[in-house]
Amino acid sequence: MQTKTNVLVFSLAAILSLSVVAMGELPQAIADKEHDDGEKKLKFKKKADFTADCAQVNTGVGTDWGCKASFWLDKKGENLKYKIRINNMDLTGWQTIDDVTDNVGKVHLHTDADGHVLNVWKAPIEDDAQMKAIPSKGILKGIYDDSDVTSDEDATAGNIGHHDTSKPLTANLDDLCNGSFFVMIHEAAGPGVLKGYLDTTKQGEKACNKLGF
């Protein structure tokens, strides 16, 4: 009887232990599922028109933090596909639960002249309706176009300042083709920690020349 009781107790303990592990992994699985719907619709050519390697803005951040990004501009200059991979930072807070110092606070596309041009991830808002995230891989991808402009409702509500609004891609093609675009990654506390200017590839030069830039 004692042996059977011990076996039962051990079995219950094992089940509870597995349940705890499963509950710990569940939020990450849900996060990936929620942000990965329609992933197959975003297809990318092998050769990008623009690329960016992020450098650290502040020396006091994780030494292994970084990002690489690729961008593809369509022939009419009406949409810009992007794929941003953030290395060794936590997009949702579920990749490194015990360490909140590496959490990503927000991700934007900027220009030198106009500040924010696209709010990609988290604060103050995710303006790209086609943005997909794979948190477990640190990947954000989507399509920036004129439909991603911050809505009048959001802008006039006073919740979003001018500097934080998303602006039309077509109004910023000159900056894109002339090297003024950059990716900015912020940590959870707010400050920008990673920054990478978009470098134009030979493919990108051809695309910009055809558009008259």
C-alpha positions as CSV (number, residue, x, y, z in Angstrom):
1,M,0.0,0.0,0.0
2,Q,2.8,2.4,0.9
3,T,4.5,1.7,-2.5
4,K,1.3,2.4,-4.4
5,T,0.8,5.6,-2.5
6,N,4.4,6.7,-3.2
7,V,3.9,6.0,-6.9
8,L,0.7,8.0,-7.0
9,V,2.3,10.9,-5.3
10,F,5.2,10.8,-7.6
11,S,2.9,10.6,-10.7
12,L,0.9,13.6,-9.5
13,A,4.1,15.6,-8.9
14,A,5.4,14.8,-12.3
15,I,2.1,15.9,-13.9
16,L,2.2,19.2,-12.0
17,S,5.8,19.7,-13.0
18,L,5.0,19.2,-16.7
19,S,2.0,21.5,-16.3
20,V,4.1,24.3,-14.9
21,V,6.6,23.9,-17.8
22,A,3.8,23.9,-20.3
23,M,2.3,27.0,-18.8
24,G,5.6,28.7,-19.0
25,E,5.9,27.9,-22.7
26,L,2.3,28.6,-23.6
27,P,2.5,32.4,-23.6
28,Q,5.4,32.3,-26.1
29,A,3.5,29.8,-28.3
30,I,0.4,32.1,-28.2
31,A,2.5,35.1,-29.0
32,D,4.0,33.5,-32.1
33,K,0.6,32.3,-33.2
34,E,-1.0,35.7,-32.7
35,H,1.6,37.6,-34.7
36,D,2.4,35.0,-37.3
37,D,-1.0,34.6,-39.1
38,G,-0.6,35.1,-42.8
39,E,3.2,34.8,-42.8
40,K,3.2,33.0,-46.1
41,K,1.8,36.0,-47.9
42,L,4.9,38.0,-47.2
43,K,7.4,36.7,-49.8
44,F,10.7,38.3,-50.3
45,K,13.2,38.4,-53.2
46,K,16.7,37.1,-52.6
47,K,18.3,40.5,-53.4
48,A,17.2,43.4,-51.3
49,D,17.0,47.0,-52.4
50,F,18.2,48.4,-49.1
51,T,19.9,46.8,-46.1
52,A,20.7,48.0,-42.6
53,D,23.0,46.8,-39.8
54,C,22.2,48.3,-36.4
55,A,24.9,49.8,-34.3
56,Q,24.6,50.5,-30.6
57,V,23.6,54.0,-29.7
58,N,24.4,53.7,-26.0
59,T,27.5,52.0,-24.7
60,G,25.7,50.9,-21.5
61,V,23.4,48.3,-23.3
62,G,23.9,44.6,-24.0
63,T,27.1,44.1,-25.9
64,D,25.5,41.4,-28.0
65,W,22.5,43.3,-29.1
66,G,22.1,44.1,-32.7
67,C,19.8,44.0,-35.7
68,K,19.9,43.3,-39.5
69,A,17.2,44.5,-41.8
70,S,16.3,44.1,-45.5
71,F,13.9,46.2,-47.6
72,W,12.3,45.8,-51.0
73,L,10.7,48.7,-52.9
74,D,8.1,47.9,-55.6
75,K,8.4,49.3,-59.1
76,K,5.8,52.1,-58.5
77,G,7.3,53.2,-55.2
78,E,4.1,52.5,-53.5
79,N,5.1,49.9,-51.0
80,L,8.3,48.9,-49.1
81,K,8.5,45.4,-47.8
82,Y,10.7,44.9,-44.8
83,K,12.2,42.2,-42.7
84,I,13.9,43.2,-39.4
85,R,15.7,40.6,-37.3
86,I,16.6,41.8,-33.8
87,N,19.4,39.8,-32.1
88,N,19.6,38.9,-28.4
89,M,16.7,41.1,-27.4
90,D,13.3,40.0,-26.2
91,L,10.4,41.2,-28.4
92,T,7.5,40.2,-26.1
93,G,9.0,39.6,-22.7
94,W,8.5,35.9,-22.9
95,Q,11.8,34.9,-24.5
96,T,13.8,35.7,-21.4
97,I,11.3,35.9,-18.6
98,D,13.8,36.3,-15.9
99,D,15.6,39.2,-17.6
100,V,13.6,42.4,-18.3
101,T,16.6,44.5,-19.2
102,D,16.7,43.1,-22.7
103,N,13.0,43.8,-23.6
104,V,12.2,45.7,-26.8
105,G,10.1,48.7,-26.1
106,K,9.4,49.8,-29.6
107,V,10.7,49.7,-33.2
108,H,10.4,52.5,-35.7
109,L,11.5,53.6,-39.1
110,H,12.8,57.2,-39.1
111,T,14.2,59.8,-41.5
112,D,16.7,62.4,-40.5
113,A,14.3,65.2,-41.6
114,D,10.9,64.0,-40.6
115,G,11.3,61.8,-37.4
116,H,9.0,58.8,-37.3
117,V,7.7,57.6,-40.7
118,L,6.5,54.2,-39.5
119,N,5.6,52.9,-36.1
120,V,6.4,49.2,-36.6
121,W,6.2,47.5,-33.1
122,K,4.6,48.4,-29.8
123,A,4.6,52.0,-28.6
124,P,3.0,54.3,-29.4
125,I,1.0,52.2,-31.9
126,E,1.5,49.5,-34.5
127,D,0.5,51.3,-37.7
128,D,1.4,48.7,-40.3
129,A,-1.7,46.5,-40.5
130,Q,0.4,43.9,-42.5
131,M,3.1,43.6,-39.9
132,K,3.8,40.1,-38.8
133,A,6.1,39.1,-35.9
134,I,7.9,35.9,-35.0
135,P,8.9,36.7,-31.4
136,S,10.8,33.5,-30.8
137,K,13.1,34.4,-33.7
138,G,13.2,38.2,-33.1
139,I,11.7,38.9,-36.5
140,L,9.4,41.7,-37.6
141,K,8.2,41.9,-41.2
142,G,5.6,43.7,-43.1
143,I,4.7,46.2,-45.9
144,Y,5.0,49.9,-45.4
145,D,2.6,51.9,-47.6
146,D,0.5,55.0,-47.6
147,S,-2.3,53.2,-45.8
148,D,-0.1,53.0,-42.7
149,V,-0.4,56.7,-42.0
150,T,-1.5,57.4,-38.4
151,S,-5.3,57.9,-38.4
152,D,-6.8,61.3,-37.8
153,E,-8.6,59.8,-34.8
154,D,-5.4,58.7,-33.2
155,A,-3.5,61.9,-34.1
156,T,-6.2,64.3,-32.8
157,A,-6.9,62.3,-29.6
158,G,-3.8,63.8,-28.2
159,N,-2.3,60.4,-27.5
160,I,0.3,60.6,-30.3
161,G,2.5,63.6,-30.8
162,H,3.6,64.7,-34.3
163,H,7.0,63.2,-33.9
164,D,5.4,59.8,-33.1
165,T,3.0,59.6,-36.1
166,S,3.4,57.4,-39.2
167,K,3.7,59.3,-42.5
168,P,3.2,58.4,-46.2
169,L,5.9,56.3,-47.9
170,T,5.4,58.1,-51.2
171,A,6.1,61.5,-49.5
172,N,9.4,60.1,-48.2
173,L,10.9,58.3,-51.2
174,D,13.5,61.0,-51.7
175,D,14.8,60.4,-48.2
176,L,14.7,56.7,-48.7
177,C,16.7,56.8,-51.9
178,N,19.2,59.3,-50.5
179,G,20.2,57.4,-47.4
180,S,18.2,59.3,-44.8
181,F,16.1,56.3,-43.6
182,F,17.1,54.4,-40.5
183,V,15.8,51.7,-38.2
184,M,15.6,52.6,-34.5
185,I,15.2,50.0,-31.7
186,H,14.2,51.2,-28.3
187,E,14.5,49.3,-25.0
188,A,11.5,48.9,-22.7
189,A,12.5,51.9,-20.6
190,G,12.3,54.1,-23.6
191,P,15.7,55.2,-24.9
192,G,16.8,54.2,-28.4
193,V,19.6,51.6,-28.2
194,L,20.1,50.3,-31.7
195,K,20.2,52.4,-34.9
196,G,20.9,51.4,-38.5
197,Y,20.8,53.5,-41.7
198,L,19.4,51.9,-44.8
199,D,22.2,51.4,-47.4
200,T,21.1,51.3,-51.0
201,T,22.2,48.2,-53.0
202,K,22.7,48.1,-56.7
203,Q,19.2,46.7,-57.0
204,G,18.0,49.7,-55.0
205,E,19.9,52.2,-57.1
206,K,18.1,50.8,-60.2
207,A,14.7,51.0,-58.5
208,C,15.3,54.6,-57.3
209,N,16.6,55.7,-60.7
210,K,13.5,54.4,-62.4
211,L,11.4,56.4,-60.0
212,G,13.4,59.6,-60.7
213,F,15.4,59.7,-57.4
